[in-house]
Every structure is written in structure tokens, then in C-alpha cells.
Amino acid sequence: MKIKFHHIRLATIALSATLVLGAVTPVWADSSPAAISVAIGKVPITGSSYFELKQIHVLPDQSGKLATFTISIHNEGSSELQFIDYWARLKSKSGNQFSARLVPADKDKNRVAPGSTTDLTFYANVNATTNLQDLVVQFIKWDFSQTNFERVLGEVAVPADFTDVTPTDSAASISIGGVQVNASIKKFVSNKNEKYHVPTVYLTLENVGNNAVTIPSYLFSIRTSEGLLYPVEAKGIKDLKINPKEQKEIQLSGSIPVAVAADAWQLSVAETIADLKLNVAVANFQLPAVSKQDGGSIGKEYTFTNKSGVYTTQLNGLHRLPWDDQDILTADLTLFNKGDESLPIPKLSGYFMLDDAVKIDAKLIQTEKVIGLGAKGNVNLQIAGKVPYTYEFSKVKLVLQENETDTPASGTDKGSTTTTDVLEFSAQSEIQAIPFVNSGESYTTNDVGRKAKYAVRNVSTYEDKTNIMFSAMVEVTNLEKRFSTVSKLVANFRSPDGTIFPASVAEVKNKISPTGKALLNVWATVPKGFSTANMNLLLGEAVTEGKLSEGEKAVADSYVNPVSYWLPDEKKEVAKTLKNVDLFPYTISIDKISTAVEDNLFKLKFNYELTKEKLTEINTEGHNLLLVFEDGGGIKRFEKKFDFKDFDVYNGDSTADEDTKIRLGKREKFLISISDPGLIFNTKYLEKYKLSVYDEFQGQRKLLATQTADWFITTD
């Protein structure tokens, strides 16, 4: 007796399903696909009990091909059914016999209780020319009354139109230790380089049973239309436990030579039987169309894969920044690891394509001090390239690439580098405005290892006869828990009409303590008469040869992470006393000022106190405290400079030859003595004088305070 079951189609209200023998799935509008198992064929045993052929697969094997099939024994009777009285054989439709054996895990399944079902899996080596549709499963009962001691109960031939491949948008039902797990493919991504296709398959596993299940160490492969198998690695499947009614997604990634046609690929799932050194097929899936990864835009996440795993990338913004007679085009990216295992940071690069015609080479900069991506971790990346500042474009595309170096074959071979386009982000007129920080507010960077807060404390204008020196004092607070070096910065002052004045930054070389501060003096020369009103300060992190600039000799060739600061109003009021004069971070108070003429010497004495804001580092190079003495009648005038770099030695630590320098702390009767033999003859004309304090920088000065006093009388 030969029983054949052919392809079936069902249609019901609100549910359409294509029932493919061996892998049947309805497509719901608002839920995951549900797997339905349909028998390939059934053979009666006795009464209402029957054998059911559930699955059958053929896989390439070292010696040819390996066929596996699973049968279910349905005992609908009232007494126990013993499989030892029965057997299943595998043969071809042309009559060839293949020796079928039970897998080791099923050898002891001999008894089937009333009202229950037991699954048994067999394997058999078949000819290399044998196809799935050539096979027939025969069921027998041992009967010693027969000449050959057996009676054929029936057989199931695999129909010519049968497939063991689960179609796209459908789910396969997999039994794991008696627990049903529905498997379906949600997304398929494939990139390509000069040597390989780099596919990634997103496989969802849903436990629809009543008990938790641990997923076995399955072998996953991509099977091409020619039947070739290429292994793919599963991330996160080791000891993966799925609770009842729970879903888990795993990513499968690998590489396939580019010579292989990238069409009609399938995903094959197999389980290794260690005792037999065999791989038994579990399920096959038709891969869906490749999910498009181009057309990315700002704020959206896209994924790519390599041999290490699956990465997610988000384009946070595109900026166009001034740089001498060019502009810098920068892209701000975040690279995520959304998996449960750590990943290395891939070697990435990229380029910009303007209006689909002009390619701009770019360099990638990693701004955070991390060497890997922990589970659920992320890292910030920047890509920068240069364009003429006069060049206009309406569309920009960023192509993100991965560079992989092959392992050298010998010690003298450096290996070859393969570049793969992994993602494309395109934007129409999405060059973003540089973020602005309001006057009096701060901006915080959260890059790992370089967390800091930036704020502009004050601005100053220093003048000479031809130019003005416009300066801003930037305060940087170290938010790290360790001593940290201040990042090197690139600075520009920008006027409201877009005029750019490249600025210099006086770097602080000492490391800053946790919660400590550094003061960076930022300045630029501006033509006299040019208004500095409503200027803003553009700051970015300096980059040298594709890396954040480090070390004294590093010369910046670009910058990233731009931020603009609206500047506070300049304090232009000149104080009328010399007490509490602000020389930030220093403050000086001068009192008890007196003058005298003795032994052909003019003597100016005063008490002073110089203080400094604690835990603050500053580069004072080029700065002087300038005292200017002017007699009201013009009889006497002199200037005395005190270098800021001498300030940070306390008076108690100074030596005798340094007593002429102003130091931190208090000092009484500080003396400035100047030889002036003729001054004694003009004492009757000496009535009023002015003592002024200037902040001098790069030879240009700013008046801070002036006090008028009487000659030969000590002030308060």
C-alpha cells in the first residue's frame, strides 16, 4: 500500500496561509508568524493509531549525502504501543535501499503510552545523486508468520513538489526536548567587498511551549542555489535560555566568496550528533530579500556586520566648519553594540560624496579612550574631510567602510587590506548648524576618559596703535575621577557677518585634578576699528593625522565636535582703587601706598596681597601685571612689569634675589626703587600722582584700575 499526500492550500476569513509540506505558516497582520506542522504523510498502525512522517531533509556529507527524517508515533489506543514491534525504512523510488538508524538520543524510546505521541529521528547515508523528492519512507511490522518476517504497513513517498524549506515570512516549528520553538527570519542584511559577501541573518526564536528551553549548539550555514554550504557564526546563542512565551533574537554572520551568485540563498540549521560525528538537519529557511541599508539619515540607526559580530551605527549630525581658506566637513557618529557580548572596535574609514559626483576623502577619528565595545556599549566617532570654502552642494552622502587586513602568509608578507562599504548615510540639505551655548552657560563633553565641562568666563580687549587683541578666557573643569590632560582645541572667533578670525589657544600642560579647573586663554588679532560686538567663539577638538591631537609637537590639521559660545559682555569699567583687582584666576589688592625721595632715589612702597582660585591651572605665557606711575604734572613717570609666571611661588618660598617679584600671598612695604638724582629739586611741584594696574598681553594692554594719591602721604 502506497499513500501519497500532496501540496495543500487553505483559506479562511482574516487568515491566509500557504501550507508547504513540512513547513507551514499563516501570515498574520499584527503578530509574529505562527508555525503549523502538517504531515507529509500518515500510515495506519492499528485502530486509530498511526505513524506520521513529519520532516525529511537531505544534506551534503563528506561521503555523499545524509538523509534525516522524523516520524511521530500517535498512540490513540487504550494500551501501550511498543515500537520494538515496528520499524521504518528509507529507500528510493527506483528501489534502492538505504540503511536507516535511530539517532542515539532516541534509541531508548520503545514504549508509547496510550493517548500520547513520541517523535523518533532516523538518519541514513544516501547516494550523492539522490534528491529529497527521490525518497520513500516505508513502515513495517515484524511478523514471524511472514516469509521474510515482516509485514509492510504502508509507505510515504516525498511528493515531487515538496520542499523542506520554510518560505519567506513564515516560521518553522522545531522540537527541542519536546518543547515547541517557532523559528523565523526577521531581517537579512548583506554587504560586499572585493573578496566576500558579508551576510547577516536575524533569526527569532519563540518558545510556544509550557517549559523553559535551552537552545542547543546548532550549526548554521547559508546554502546557495548550487547547494554549497558556508558556515555562519551565531552570536549570543551559547547557553541561550528561552522561557515560555518569550522571544529571543540571534544574529548570524559570515562570509561567502564574491564568485558565488548572491541569489536564492537559504539558511540551514543542523544539530551535531557528537557520538556519530554527523550533522542532522533541523530546519531550512528561504532568506528574504536583502534589507536596504542605504538612504540613511540623521538620527536613524542602521546595522552592519563583520566576522566579529553585529554593529549598529547612528549618524548624529553633519557640520561644515571653517579652516583657513577651506572648510571641514564632519560627520558625528555613534557606534553601538546592542548584543550581550563584548565586541572589538572595527577598523573603519569613510568618504563623502557630494551631489553624487565629487568624492571627498575623509579620516575617521575616535574621540573616546576605549579599546572595545562592552555589551550594550557605544563609542563616539567622527569623520572629517576638507572642501574649498567657496564650494556649494545640495546633497551629501557619507559612505562608511571597514578595513580588514589578511593574516600574512610569512614574516616578510605584510598581508593585504580589504575595504568593504558597510553603510551609506545620505542627506539633503541636512548640514546642521553648530550648537550654541548661551553666555554664562556651559557645555559638557561625555566622551569616556575625557569628560569635561567648558564655559567662557570673560572676554578682554587689548590694544596698541594699529591692532586690537581680542581674548576669551575658557574655563575647563575635569569631570573624570582621575587626573586628566585638557584636550587640545582649535578656536575661531566669528563675527555676525560670518568673518572668521583664527584664534590661538594657550594650552595648559599640567594634568588637571578631579573637579579641578584649567583656564585657557584664547586670542586673535583683529584690525583696529573692526567691531567685536556679538562675536561668538567656535571651539573644536584638535585632530592630527586622523587622531585627536596629543603631545607638544602635534600640529592640528582639522577638528571635530564643534561648539559655539555666545560671549559675555566685556567688563570695561576702570576701578578707582587698587583693591581686589581681577586678574583671573588671580586677584591683587594694593594699599598703604607711599612715595619718597631719598639719596637720589625715587621710592614707591606699598602692601599687597595676591590670591589665586584653588585647583586652577593656567598658562600665563605672554601675560604681565603692569604698574604705571604718572605724576599729575608730568614730572615723573615710569612702568614696572611683573610676569604672571612668577606669581605661583609663595612669598615664604622666595629667595632674597627674588624679592623684587610679586608672589602669591601677602607682602608689606614692597619697594620699587628708581635712581632719579634730579627729582629732589622738583619736590615742591609734586602734588598728585596716579598709580595704574594694567593686564598686558603680547605687548598690548588693558587698563584695569587707577588710584590717585598725594605725594609723600601713605594711602589707606
Secondary structure as GFF3:
##gff-version 3
##sequence-region A 1 716
A	DSSP	beta_strand	2	3	.	.	.	ID=ss1
A	DSSP	beta_strand	8	12	.	.	.	ID=ss2
A	DSSP	beta_strand	15	20	.	.	.	ID=ss3
A	DSSP	beta_strand	23	27	.	.	.	ID=ss4
A	DSSP	beta_strand	41	46	.	.	.	ID=ss5
A	DSSP	beta_strand	49	61	.	.	.	ID=ss6
A	DSSP	beta_strand	64	74	.	.	.	ID=ss7
A	DSSP	beta_strand	81	82	.	.	.	ID=ss8
A	DSSP	three_ten_helix	83	85	.	.	.	ID=ss9
A	DSSP	beta_strand	86	92	.	.	.	ID=ss10
A	DSSP	beta_strand	97	98	.	.	.	ID=ss11
A	DSSP	beta_strand	101	102	.	.	.	ID=ss12
A	DSSP	three_ten_helix	104	106	.	.	.	ID=ss13
A	DSSP	beta_strand	111	112	.	.	.	ID=ss14
A	DSSP	beta_strand	117	126	.	.	.	ID=ss15
A	DSSP	three_ten_helix	132	134	.	.	.	ID=ss16
A	DSSP	beta_strand	135	142	.	.	.	ID=ss17
A	DSSP	beta_strand	150	157	.	.	.	ID=ss18
A	DSSP	beta_strand	165	166	.	.	.	ID=ss19
A	DSSP	beta_strand	171	176	.	.	.	ID=ss20
A	DSSP	beta_strand	179	192	.	.	.	ID=ss21
A	DSSP	beta_strand	196	207	.	.	.	ID=ss22
A	DSSP	beta_strand	213	214	.	.	.	ID=ss23
A	DSSP	beta_strand	219	223	.	.	.	ID=ss24
A	DSSP	beta_strand	229	235	.	.	.	ID=ss25
A	DSSP	beta_strand	241	242	.	.	.	ID=ss26
A	DSSP	beta_strand	247	253	.	.	.	ID=ss27
A	DSSP	beta_strand	256	257	.	.	.	ID=ss28
A	DSSP	beta_strand	266	273	.	.	.	ID=ss29
A	DSSP	beta_strand	278	286	.	.	.	ID=ss30
A	DSSP	beta_strand	301	306	.	.	.	ID=ss31
A	DSSP	beta_strand	309	323	.	.	.	ID=ss32
A	DSSP	beta_strand	326	336	.	.	.	ID=ss33
A	DSSP	beta_strand	343	344	.	.	.	ID=ss34
A	DSSP	beta_strand	348	354	.	.	.	ID=ss35
A	DSSP	beta_strand	358	366	.	.	.	ID=ss36
A	DSSP	beta_strand	372	373	.	.	.	ID=ss37
A	DSSP	beta_strand	378	388	.	.	.	ID=ss38
A	DSSP	beta_strand	395	405	.	.	.	ID=ss39
A	DSSP	beta_strand	417	428	.	.	.	ID=ss40
A	DSSP	beta_strand	436	437	.	.	.	ID=ss41
A	DSSP	beta_strand	442	445	.	.	.	ID=ss42
A	DSSP	beta_strand	452	463	.	.	.	ID=ss43
A	DSSP	beta_strand	467	478	.	.	.	ID=ss44
A	DSSP	beta_strand	489	494	.	.	.	ID=ss45
A	DSSP	beta_strand	500	506	.	.	.	ID=ss46
A	DSSP	beta_strand	517	527	.	.	.	ID=ss47
A	DSSP	beta_strand	536	544	.	.	.	ID=ss48
A	DSSP	beta_strand	547	548	.	.	.	ID=ss49
A	DSSP	beta_strand	558	566	.	.	.	ID=ss50
A	DSSP	beta_strand	581	583	.	.	.	ID=ss51
A	DSSP	beta_strand	586	598	.	.	.	ID=ss52
A	DSSP	beta_strand	601	612	.	.	.	ID=ss53
A	DSSP	beta_strand	616	618	.	.	.	ID=ss54
A	DSSP	beta_strand	623	631	.	.	.	ID=ss55
A	DSSP	beta_strand	637	643	.	.	.	ID=ss56
A	DSSP	three_ten_helix	644	646	.	.	.	ID=ss57
A	DSSP	three_ten_helix	651	653	.	.	.	ID=ss58
A	DSSP	three_ten_helix	656	658	.	.	.	ID=ss59
A	DSSP	beta_strand	665	675	.	.	.	ID=ss60
A	DSSP	three_ten_helix	677	685	.	.	.	ID=ss61
A	DSSP	beta_strand	688	697	.	.	.	ID=ss62
A	DSSP	beta_strand	700	710	.	.	.	ID=ss63
###
